[in-house]
Amino acid sequence: MNVSDIMSSPVFMMGPDEPISHARNLMLKHKISTVVVGDGEKMIGIVSKADLSRKLAQAEPIWRRRPIDKVPVSMVMTEDPITIYPEASISQAGNLMLENNINYLVVMKKGLVGIIAGTDLVRYVSKLEEQKFGKKVHQIISDEPVRVHRHHTINHVMEEMDKNNVEEVLVVDDSENVVGLISINNIALNIMAEADGSLPTKNIKMTRRPTAGGQRAHRYIKEVPLVAEDIMSDINTTVKWDDSAIKAAKLIVEENSRILPVEKDGEIVSVVRRKDLIRIAQ
């Protein structure tokens, strides 16, 4: 089995001058994470959900005042993406992704023929026979999960992702109990929620205390930034510490997720990431 057997083809393409709102809509409509940017039939770049979230977050303030249907995708795309041949082995594809810390490869042979993503490799792993692969979940975990508080701002969440070079974080409450998770997907969908391209906010009702003279309290509206708990996903699925790695791969495919919380003795203690499972495909 090689790359051509598990890649996605055909791919969705858009022009470099088309707005990022079009890329976002394609991702939502077709449940994809990457769109190829081309000039005619020539590929010049690729845009992913990670590009939409990370690069917009790092952009100059003026970007955030521009409507997302006015920002061309060429400003956030990754130029000259890493490519691979369709005849290459799945092991070679996995190695390239891990070595370059990326989640997709463009498949080329006299032109663009497809895209192979981390999801495709995890789906391949999920079909391996458990009897022939005996590793448990705790044996493939590579990194400690990054945690943020439920009241941390989205900017702080993105800073933690960037600092730790991860695409997912766990959200905890005051007691350090895990209450949700945030992935790059959550941010990609929320960061462009406002028409002017700014980070979204919310309105909360505040009450002023009465004065000593007996003046009545009154309420007013205050605009505040969204925080982690506003965009986090609930944790509905976990994998056990001693479950098989193949089971973890199957669950990640079923949930269409990048990360799977790991449970031990009734508590979430770690996570399995796509890259942990991609290593199994070596």
Protein Blocks (a to p, Z undefined) as FASTA:
>chain_A
ZZklmmccddddddfkbcfklmmmmmmmnopabdcddehjacfbdcdfklmmmmmmmpcf
klmmpcfklccfklmmcehiadddfkbcfklmmmmmmmnopabdcddehiafbdcdfklm
mmmmmmpcfklmmcdfklmpmbdcddddfkbcfklmmmmmmmnopabdcdddfkopafbd
cdfklmmmmmmmpfnlpacdddddddddddfkopacddddddddddfklmmccdfbdcdf
klcfklmmmmmmmnopabdcddeehiafbdcdfklmmmmmZZ
